[in-house]
């Protein structure tokens, strides 16, 4: 390893050891690891081709893979070797791996779930490819200016992304616009624009390198790179127009779609990567000389949310227009290939495209959508329509074109049946299944929390790394004082690490002995970060009035980004930062309460915050969170949950025990019932002096003295609408937080509760989730040699 690092330093980077930067050492280490990784990856790919195994094709707009150096070293079993080699060379392994930027390929839970699934597919030895977009700038880099979110371009690709392999020979034409002509019952699409999709492959290696799969990301290239004639005429913009169009498609994740041009770009992005992926998997299948009618026996295509829902019409287009199948045969064949994962009950998150826009960008696909709808209406007269009120409803399209539709938690799946797809479920009662989400313990315990994972392995062995149910062996130790002390010592070390980082990055002193209360997720009204900060104000009021009342010191930690066009979410961020500025500078409560909101939350930050958390905030309005995976990561790392009966919280509470979970708030049924009462929010506020005081303080400018009216509109929404029932759940939430305060004072008892959470999380491994998909939806299994090695 040491020799390989030096060789790559010299011949790959043109440096000697004496003049190498941290970046140079990281790149040399990465290349040395990549060499070893390829020796596992290529044989796996060859074995999949040779055996003609059925493959899983996982289509997702996001793959939030985070840093890969340590992940790769861990899965290859080379962490100790790499650490020792660098130490011999006078370098710090931990410092070097932390130099790697996060790949900006996602936003939140959707993308991190996809990354966990890729890890589990490889660990289980299931042949698979992930398909997505190679974003040049990803989501955005978040900064705070005077408390307000400011978006800056994410620049992760300014450095060489060493883990990817460019595949210039893998190239597909992606077309937009134009018109369609029909001759002799055959459609001919004459597009107005064309770009090329080129492939970049990142290997995904499973535990101990037993199997390797591929994450293939698509970049857009112009068909004609440069128009010299236009340039020579002095029309410099026209000379580069095709290149600008191509780069725009892959430049940013989730461009702001509040404008017509933004909507068009998002639709083009979704079609771009979906079409390239479908063309690629068909090409792979046909390269073996297969009959296209047998495609469902070789390919299981999973749509991660509605973003790739255009896969149904696109697959039909290729089967009909390129391979000569009849429309009804193509529809049936496509349906056998496709599965659809629903991630939301929010109507606005089930994508709808204006029909005129959809037809302008994808005229042939609009024809096919109409045929899909007509076919479904013939078979099920009066059924829900895909084309409704001038929109193309992508949720309905995905449902109708999939042979299986899955929810991502037990509660969510039942609500999918009862709400967003109730009518379709009645027509297709066997189509919806549940696959509760999971997380990979390799990343979210072993790698991110070495203090705890080393303690666990020393006690029960390392079988938990591939069989998380092994953690149940820890349950009897909840009464072992010595082990509980060691468990809490691991937590303390993680809290000290975070405290040092917060001091260095933000200049805020936080006490590791305080309760670290953490809410990290996308900023959204249904996730109710505003309820959390309102409770923080209420707690501050009480502490300030009675500072000697024996309070449990708290550090409230927030993390997350708001979509650029989501005004209310940005107001919530501003309020959190304004409240933090006030509370953190209060001399009366400075040792009792702090609010910390580090900017630019990402996977790397999560890997530091989650192991340090004592209390996990999972406080969404019941019935709105599909599952959540942060809740699983926190519990696995020994944090207790305060939460509603929403998403996977329900199942987590069942596994860890009601006594080890801080439950509050209305149930999903009660939420729906409460909304039937006019004025429910105002009534809840009138019944709560605590809320009245908080809103009075905000309105009078207590937290924004330079602009007292800043939050008048936000406070008005609490009184007049409050669709997410913050006001109705607030007092229950506040009282439950005080129960958590009391529990935290008894360290041994808290340790037993935290340990029970960790020991009860076996069910929530993404390995279990993938086995469910493989059995219920994809009908695939691991290769026998990988399964035997795992055993």
HUHU-V244539 format. One record per residue. N is the residue number from 1. RES is the residue in one letter. PSI is psi as a letter, one per 20 degrees, with the letter a starting at -180 (none if undefined). Layout:
n->N res->RES psi->PSI
n->N res->RES psi->PSI
//
This chain:
n->1 res->X psi->g
n->2 res->X psi->g
n->3 res->X psi->h
n->4 res->X psi->h
n->5 res->X psi->g
n->6 res->X psi->h
n->7 res->X psi->g
n->8 res->X psi->h
n->9 res->X psi->g
n->10 res->X psi->g
n->11 res->X psi->h
n->12 res->X psi->h
n->13 res->X psi->i
n->14 res->X psi->k
n->15 res->X psi->q
n->16 res->X psi->r
n->17 res->X psi->h
n->18 res->X psi->h
n->19 res->X psi->k
n->20 res->X psi->p
n->21 res->X psi->r
n->22 res->X psi->g
n->23 res->X psi->g
n->24 res->X psi->g
n->25 res->X psi->h
n->26 res->X psi->g
n->27 res->X psi->h
n->28 res->X psi->g
n->29 res->X psi->g
n->30 res->X psi->g
n->31 res->X psi->h
n->32 res->X psi->g
n->33 res->X psi->h
n->34 res->X psi->h
n->35 res->X psi->g
n->36 res->X psi->h
n->37 res->X psi->g
n->38 res->X psi->h
n->39 res->X psi->i
n->40 res->X psi->h
n->41 res->X psi->g
n->42 res->X psi->g
n->43 res->X psi->h
n->44 res->X psi->g
n->45 res->X psi->g
n->46 res->X psi->g
n->47 res->X psi->h
n->48 res->X psi->g
n->49 res->X psi->g
n->50 res->X psi->g
n->51 res->X psi->i
n->52 res->X psi->k
n->53 res->X psi->q
n->54 res->X psi->p
n->55 res->X psi->q
n->56 res->X psi->p
n->57 res->X psi->o
n->58 res->X psi->o
n->59 res->X psi->p
n->60 res->X psi->p
n->61 res->X psi->i
n->62 res->X psi->q
n->63 res->X psi->n
n->64 res->X psi->n
n->65 res->X psi->i
n->66 res->X psi->a
n->67 res->X psi->q
n->68 res->X psi->i
n->69 res->X psi->g
n->70 res->X psi->h
n->71 res->X psi->g
n->72 res->X psi->g
n->73 res->X psi->g
n->74 res->X psi->g
n->75 res->X psi->h
n->76 res->X psi->i
n->77 res->X psi->k
n->78 res->X psi->j
n->79 res->X psi->g
n->80 res->X psi->h
n->81 res->X psi->g
n->82 res->X psi->g
n->83 res->X psi->g
n->84 res->X psi->g
n->85 res->X psi->g
n->86 res->X psi->h
n->87 res->X psi->g
n->88 res->X psi->h
n->89 res->X psi->j
n->90 res->X psi->k
n->91 res->X psi->q
n->92 res->X psi->o
n->93 res->X psi->g
n->94 res->X psi->g
n->95 res->X psi->h
n->96 res->X psi->g
n->97 res->X psi->h
n->98 res->X psi->i
n->99 res->X psi->i
n->100 res->X psi->p
n->101 res->X psi->q
n->102 res->X psi->p
n->103 res->X psi->p
n->104 res->X psi->m
n->105 res->X psi->j
n->106 res->X psi->r
n->107 res->X psi->g
n->108 res->X psi->c
n->109 res->X psi->h
n->110 res->X psi->g
n->111 res->X psi->h
n->112 res->X psi->h
n->113 res->X psi->g
n->114 res->X psi->h
n->115 res->X psi->g
n->116 res->X psi->g
n->117 res->X psi->h
n->118 res->X psi->h
n->119 res->X psi->g
n->120 res->X psi->h
n->121 res->X psi->g
n->122 res->X psi->g
n->123 res->X psi->h
n->124 res->X psi->i
n->125 res->X psi->k
n->126 res->X psi->o
n->127 res->X psi->p
n->128 res->X psi->q
n->129 res->X psi->p
n->130 res->X psi->q
n->131 res->X psi->p
n->132 res->X psi->a
n->133 res->X psi->p
n->134 res->X psi->n
n->135 res->X psi->p
n->136 res->X psi->h
n->137 res->X psi->i
n->138 res->X psi->b
n->139 res->X psi->e
n->140 res->X psi->r
n->141 res->X psi->p
n->142 res->X psi->p
n->143 res->X psi->r
n->144 res->X psi->p
n->145 res->X psi->o
n->146 res->X psi->k
n->147 res->X psi->i
n->148 res->X psi->q
n->149 res->X psi->p
n->150 res->X psi->p
n->151 res->X psi->p
n->152 res->X psi->q
n->153 res->X psi->p
n->154 res->X psi->p
n->155 res->X psi->k
n->156 res->X psi->h
n->157 res->X psi->j
n->158 res->X psi->h
n->159 res->X psi->q
n->160 res->X psi->p
n->161 res->X psi->n
n->162 res->X psi->h
n->163 res->X psi->i
n->164 res->X psi->q
n->165 res->X psi->o
n->166 res->X psi->p
n->167 res->X psi->m
n->168 res->X psi->h
n->169 res->X psi->i
n->170 res->X psi->o
n->171 res->X psi->p
n->172 res->X psi->q
n->173 res->X psi->p
n->174 res->X psi->p
n->175 res->X psi->q
n->176 res->X psi->q
n->177 res->X psi->b
n->178 res->X psi->b
n->179 res->X psi->r
n->180 res->X psi->p
n->181 res->X psi->q
n->182 res->X psi->p
n->183 res->X psi->p
n->184 res->X psi->l
n->185 res->X psi->k
n->186 res->X psi->p
n->187 res->X psi->q
n->188 res->X psi->o
n->189 res->X psi->p
n->190 res->X psi->n
n->191 res->X psi->q
n->192 res->X psi->h
n->193 res->X psi->q
n->194 res->X psi->p
n->195 res->X psi->r
n->196 res->X psi->p
n->197 res->X psi->p
n->198 res->X psi->q
n->199 res->X psi->q
n->200 res->X psi->p
n->201 res->X psi->p
n->202 res->X psi->o
n->203 res->X psi->q
n->204 res->X psi->o
n->205 res->X psi->p
n->206 res->X psi->r
n->207 res->X psi->p
n->208 res->X psi->j
n->209 res->X psi->k
n->210 res->X psi->h
n->211 res->X psi->q
n->212 res->X psi->p
n->213 res->X psi->a
n->214 res->X psi->p
n->215 res->X psi->o
n->216 res->X psi->o
n->217 res->X psi->q
n->218 res->X psi->p
n->219 res->X psi->q
n->220 res->X psi->p
n->221 res->X psi->q
n->222 res->X psi->q
n->223 res->X psi->g
n->224 res->X psi->o
n->225 res->X psi->h
n->226 res->X psi->p
n->227 res->X psi->n
n->228 res->X psi->h
n->229 res->X psi->g
n->230 res->X psi->h
n->231 res->X psi->g
n->232 res->X psi->h
n->233 res->X psi->i
n->234 res->X psi->j
n->235 res->X psi->m
n->236 res->X psi->h
n->237 res->X psi->g
n->238 res->X psi->h
n->239 res->X psi->h
n->240 res->X psi->j
n->241 res->X psi->g
n->242 res->X psi->h
n->243 res->X psi->h
n->244 res->X psi->g
n->245 res->X psi->g
n->246 res->X psi->g
n->247 res->X psi->h
n->248 res->X psi->h
n->249 res->X psi->h
n->250 res->X psi->j
n->251 res->X psi->g
n->252 res->X psi->p
n->253 res->X psi->p
n->254 res->X psi->m
n->255 res->X psi->q
n->256 res->X psi->o
n->257 res->X psi->k
n->258 res->X psi->i
n->259 res->X psi->r
n->260 res->X psi->g
n->261 res->X psi->h
n->262 res->X psi->g
n->263 res->X psi->g
n->264 res->X psi->g
n->265 res->X psi->g
n->266 res->X psi->g
n->267 res->X psi->g
n->268 res->X psi->g
n->269 res->X psi->g
n->270 res->X psi->g
n->271 res->X psi->h
n->272 res->X psi->g
n->273 res->X psi->h
n->274 res->X psi->g
n->275 res->X psi->g
n->276 res->X psi->g
n->277 res->X psi->g
n->278 res->X psi->g
n->279 res->X psi->h
n->280 res->X psi->g
n->281 res->X psi->h
n->282 res->X psi->g
n->283 res->X psi->g
n->284 res->X psi->g
n->285 res->X psi->g
n->286 res->X psi->h
n->287 res->X psi->h
n->288 res->X psi->j
n->289 res->X psi->k
n->290 res->X psi->q
n->291 res->X psi->p
n->292 res->X psi->h
n->293 res->X psi->i
n->294 res->X psi->j
n->295 res->X psi->g
n->296 res->X psi->h
n->297 res->X psi->i
n->298 res->X psi->i
n->299 res->X psi->p
n->300 res->X psi->o
n->301 res->X psi->o
n->302 res->X psi->p
n->303 res->X psi->o
n->304 res->X psi->n
n->305 res->X psi->a
n->306 res->X psi->i
n->307 res->X psi->g
n->308 res->X psi->k
n->309 res->X psi->i
n->310 res->X psi->i
n->311 res->X psi->h
n->312 res->X psi->f
n->313 res->X psi->h
n->314 res->X psi->g
n->315 res->X psi->g
n->316 res->X psi->g
n->317 res->X psi->g
n->318 res->X psi->h
n->319 res->X psi->h
n->320 res->X psi->g
n->321 res->X psi->h
n->322 res->X psi->h
n->323 res->X psi->j
n->324 res->X psi->j
n->325 res->X psi->q
n->326 res->X psi->q
n->327 res->X psi->g
n->328 res->X psi->h
n->329 res->X psi->g
n->330 res->X psi->h
n->331 res->X psi->g
n->332 res->X psi->g
n->333 res->X psi->g
n->334 res->X psi->g
n->335 res->X psi->h
n->336 res->X psi->h
n->337 res->X psi->h
n->338 res->X psi->p
n->339 res->X psi->q
n->340 res->X psi->p
n->341 res->X psi->o
n->342 res->X psi->p
n->343 res->X psi->j
n->344 res->X psi->q
n->345 res->X psi->i
n->346 res->X psi->p
n->347 res->X psi->h
n->348 res->X psi->i
n->349 res->X psi->i
n->350 res->X psi->o
n->351 res->X psi->q
n->352 res->X psi->p
n->353 res->X psi->p
n->354 res->X psi->p
n->355 res->X psi->h
n->356 res->X psi->h
n->357 res->X psi->g
n->358 res->X psi->g
n->359 res->X psi->h
n->360 res->X psi->h
n->361 res->X psi->h
n->362 res->X psi->m
n->363 res->X psi->h
n->364 res->X psi->h
n->365 res->X psi->h
n->366 res->X psi->h
n->367 res->X psi->g
n->368 res->X psi->h
n->369 res->X psi->g
n->370 res->X psi->h
n->371 res->X psi->h
n->372 res->X psi->g
n->373 res->X psi->g
n->374 res->X psi->g
n->375 res->X psi->g
n->376 res->X psi->h
n->377 res->X psi->h
n->378 res->X psi->g
n->379 res->X psi->h
n->380 res->X psi->m
n->381 res->X psi->p
n->382 res->X psi->j
n->383 res->X psi->r
n->384 res->X psi->q
n->385 res->X psi->q
n->386 res->X psi->g
n->387 res->X psi->o
n->388 res->X psi->p
n->389 res->X psi->k
n->390 res->X psi->j
n->391 res->X psi->q
n->392 res->X psi->o
n->393 res->X psi->o
n->394 res->X psi->h
n->395 res->X psi->g
n->396 res->X psi->h
n->397 res->X psi->g
n->398 res->X psi->g
n->399 res->X psi->g
n->400 res->X psi->h
n->401 res->X psi->j
n->402 res->X psi->q
n->403 res->X psi->h
n->404 res->X psi->q
n->405 res->X psi->p
n->406 res->X psi->q
n->407 res->X psi->r
n->408 res->X psi->j
n->409 res->X psi->r
n->410 res->X psi->g
n->411 res->X psi->g
n->412 res->X psi->g
n->413 res->X psi->g
n->414 res->X psi->h
n->415 res->X psi->h
n->416 res->X psi->g
n->417 res->X psi->h
n->418 res->X psi->h
n->419 res->X psi->e
n->420 res->X psi->h
n->421 res->X psi->k
n->422 res->X psi->g
n->423 res->X psi->h
n->424 res->X psi->h
n->425 res->X psi->h
n->426 res->X psi->h
n->427 res->X psi->h
n->428 res->X psi->m
n->429 res->X psi->i
n->430 res->X psi->i
n->431 res->X psi->h
n->432 res->X psi->p
n->433 res->X psi->r
n->434 res->X psi->p
n->435 res->X psi->n
n->436 res->X psi->p
n->437 res->X psi->r
n->438 res->X psi->r
n->439 res->X psi->q
n->440 res->X psi->p
n->441 res->X psi->i
n->442 res->X psi->g
n->443 res->X psi->g
n->444 res->X psi->j
n->445 res->X psi->g
n->446 res->X psi->g
n->447 res->X psi->g
n->448 res->X psi->i
n->449 res->X psi->m
n->450 res->X psi->h
n->451 res->X psi->g
n->452 res->X psi->g
n->453 res->X psi->h
n->454 res->X psi->g
n->455 res->X psi->g
n->456 res->X psi->g
n->457 res->X psi->h
n->458 res->X psi->h
n->459 res->X psi->g
n->460 res->X psi->j
n->461 res->X psi->a
n->462 res->X psi->j
n->463 res->X psi->h
n->464 res->X psi->h
n->465 res->X psi->h
n->466 res->X psi->i
n->467 res->X psi->n
n->468 res->X psi->i
n->469 res->X psi->i
n->470 res->X psi->h
n->471 res->X psi->h
n->472 res->X psi->h
n->473 res->X psi->i
n->474 res->X psi->i
n->475 res->X psi->g
n->476 res->X psi->i
n->477 res->X psi->i
n->478 res->X psi->i
n->479 res->X psi->j
n->480 res->X psi->o
n->481 res->X psi->g
n->482 res->X psi->g
n->483 res->X psi->h
n->484 res->X psi->h
n->485 res->X psi->g
n->486 res->X psi->h
n->487 res->X psi->g
n->488 res->X psi->h
n->489 res->X psi->h
n->490 res->X psi->g
n->491 res->X psi->g
n->492 res->X psi->g
n->493 res->X psi->h
n->494 res->X psi->h
n->495 res->X psi->h
n->496 res->X psi->g
n->497 res->X psi->g
n->498 res->X psi->g
n->499 res->X psi->g
n->500 res->X psi->h
n->501 res->X psi->g
n->502 res->X psi->g
n->503 res->X psi->g
n->504 res->X psi->h
n->505 res->X psi->h
n->506 res->X psi->i
n->507 res->X psi->k
n->508 res->X psi->p
n->509 res->X psi->p
n->510 res->X psi->q
n->511 res->X psi->o
n->512 res->X psi->i
n->513 res->X psi->i
n->514 res->X psi->r
n->515 res->X psi->p
n->516 res->X psi->o
n->517 res->X psi->o
n->518 res->X psi->p
n->519 res->X psi->o
n->520 res->X psi->o
n->521 res->X psi->r
n->522 res->X psi->p
n->523 res->X psi->o
n->524 res->X psi->q
n->525 res->X psi->h
n->526 res->X psi->h
n->527 res->X psi->i
n->528 res->X psi->l
n->529 res->X psi->h
n->530 res->X psi->h
n->531 res->X psi->h
n->532 res->X psi->g
n->533 res->X psi->h
n->534 res->X psi->g
n->535 res->X psi->h
n->536 res->X psi->g
n->537 res->X psi->g
n->538 res->X psi->g
n->539 res->X psi->g
n->540 res->X psi->g
n->541 res->X psi->g
n->542 res->X psi->g
n->543 res->X psi->g
n->544 res->X psi->h
n->545 res->X psi->h
n->546 res->X psi->m
n->547 res->X psi->i
n->548 res->X psi->k
n->549 res->X psi->j
n->550 res->X psi->k
n->551 res->X psi->q
n->552 res->X psi->o
n->553 res->X psi->q
n->554 res->X psi->q
n->555 res->X psi->o
n->556 res->X psi->o
n->557 res->X psi->p
n->558 res->X psi->q
n->559 res->X psi->p
n->560 res->X psi->q
n->561 res->X psi->q
n->562 res->X psi->q
n->563 res->X psi->q
n->564 res->X psi->h
n->565 res->X psi->j
n->566 res->X psi->n
n->567 res->X psi->g
n->568 res->X psi->g
n->569 res->X psi->h
n->570 res->X psi->h
n->571 res->X psi->h
n->572 res->X psi->g
n->573 res->X psi->g
n->574 res->X psi->g
n->575 res->X psi->g
n->576 res->X psi->g
n->577 res->X psi->h
n->578 res->X psi->g
n->579 res->X psi->g
n->580 res->X psi->g
n->581 res->X psi->h
n->582 res->X psi->g
n->583 res->X psi->g
n->584 res->X psi->i
n->585 res->X psi->j
n->586 res->X psi->o
n->587 res->X psi->h
n->588 res->X psi->h
n->589 res->X psi->j
n->590 res->X psi->h
n->591 res->X psi->i
n->592 res->X psi->h
n->593 res->X psi->p
n->594 res->X psi->q
n->595 res->X psi->p
n->596 res->X psi->p
n->597 res->X psi->n
n->598 res->X psi->p
n->599 res->X psi->r
n->600 res->X psi->l
n->601 res->X psi->p
n->602 res->X psi->a
n->603 res->X psi->g
n->604 res->X psi->g
n->605 res->X psi->g
n->606 res->X psi->h
n->607 res->X psi->i
n->608 res->X psi->h
n->609 res->X psi->g
n->610 res->X psi->g
n->611 res->X psi->h
n->612 res->X psi->i
n->613 res->X psi->p
n->614 res->X psi->h
n->615 res->X psi->p
n->616 res->X psi->p
n->617 res->X psi->o
n->618 res->X psi->m
n->619 res->X psi->k
n->620 res->X psi->q
n->621 res->X psi->p
n->622 res->X psi->p
n->623 res->X psi->i
n->624 res->X psi->h
n->625 res->X psi->p
n->626 res->X psi->g
n->627 res->X psi->f
n->628 res->X psi->q
n->629 res->X psi->h
n->630 res->X psi->h
n->631 res->X psi->h
n->632 res->X psi->g
n->633 res->X psi->g
n->634 res->X psi->g
n->635 res->X psi->h
n->636 res->X psi->h
n->637 res->X psi->j
n->638 res->X psi->k
n->639 res->X psi->q
n->640 res->X psi->q
n->641 res->X psi->p
n->642 res->X psi->p
n->643 res->X psi->r
n->644 res->X psi->r
n->645 res->X psi->m
n->646 res->X psi->q
n->647 res->X psi->b
n->648 res->X psi->i
n->649 res->X psi->h
n->650 res->X psi->g
n->651 res->X psi->h
n->652 res->X psi->g
n->653 res->X psi->h
n->654 res->X psi->h
n->655 res->X psi->h
n->656 res->X psi->i
n->657 res->X psi->p
n->658 res->X psi->h
n->659 res->X psi->i
n->660 res->X psi->k
n->661 res->X psi->p
n->662 res->X psi->n
n->663 res->X psi->q
n->664 res->X psi->r
n->665 res->X psi->r
n->666 res->X psi->q
n->667 res->X psi->r
n->668 res->X psi->g
n->669 res->X psi->g
n->670 res->X psi->h
n->671 res->X psi->g
n->672 res->X psi->h
n->673 res->X psi->g
n->674 res->X psi->h
n->675 res->X psi->i
n->676 res->X psi->i
n->677 res->X psi->o
n->678 res->X psi->p
n->679 res->X psi->k
n->680 res->X psi->h
n->681 res->X psi->g
n->682 res->X psi->h
n->683 res->X psi->g
n->684 res->X psi->h
n->685 res->X psi->g
n->686 res->X psi->h
n->687 res->X psi->i
n->688 res->X psi->n
n->689 res->X psi->h
n->690 res->X psi->g
n->691 res->X psi->g
n->692 res->X psi->g
n->693 res->X psi->g
n->694 res->X psi->g
n->695 res->X psi->h
n->696 res->X psi->g
n->697 res->X psi->g
n->698 res->X psi->g
n->699 res->X psi->h
n->700 res->X psi->i
n->701 res->X psi->k
n->702 res->X psi->h
n->703 res->X psi->j
n->704 res->X psi->m
n->705 res->X psi->h
n->706 res->X psi->i
n->707 res->X psi->m
n->708 res->X psi->h
n->709 res->X psi->j
n->710 res->X psi->g
n->711 res->X psi->j
n->712 res->X psi->g
n->713 res->X psi->g
n->714 res->X psi->g
n->715 res->X psi->h
n->716 res->X psi->h
n->717 res->X psi->h
n->718 res->X psi->g
n->719 res->X psi->h
n->720 res->X psi->h
n->721 res->X psi->f
n->722 res->X psi->l
n->723 res->X psi->h
n->724 res->X psi->j
n->725 res->X psi->l
n->726 res->X psi->g
n->727 res->X psi->h
n->728 res->X psi->h
n->729 res->X psi->i
n->730 res->X psi->g
n->731 res->X psi->h
n->732 res->X psi->g
n->733 res->X psi->g
n->734 res->X psi->g
n->735 res->X psi->h
n->736 res->X psi->h
n->737 res->X psi->h
n->738 res->X psi->h
n->739 res->X psi->h
n->740 res->X psi->h
n->741 res->X psi->g
n->742 res->X psi->g
n->743 res->X psi->h
n->744 res->X psi->h
n->745 res->X psi->h
n->746 res->X psi->n
n->747 res->X psi->g
n->748 res->X psi->g
n->749 res->X psi->g
n->750 res->X psi->g
n->751 res->X psi->g
n->752 res->X psi->g
n->753 res->X psi->g
n->754 res->X psi->g
n->755 res->X psi->h
n->756 res->X psi->h
n->757 res->X psi->g
n->758 res->X psi->g
n->759 res->X psi->i
n->760 res->X psi->j
n->761 res->X psi->j
n->762 res->X psi->h
n->763 res->X psi->h
n->764 res->X psi->k
n->765 res->X psi->p
n->766 res->X psi->i
n->767 res->X psi->g
n->768 res->X psi->g
n->769 res->X psi->g
n->770 res->X psi->h
n->771 res->X psi->h
n->772 res->X psi->g
n->773 res->X psi->g
n->774 res->X psi->h
n->775 res->X psi->g
n->776 res->X psi->h
n->777 res->X psi->g
n->778 res->X psi->h
n->779 res->X psi->l
n->780 res->X psi->r
n->781 res->X psi->r
n->782 res->X psi->q
n->783 res->X psi->p
n->784 res->X psi->h
n->785 res->X psi->h
n->786 res->X psi->g
n->787 res->X psi->g
n->788 res->X psi->g
n->789 res->X psi->h
n->790 res->X psi->h
n->791 res->X psi->none
//
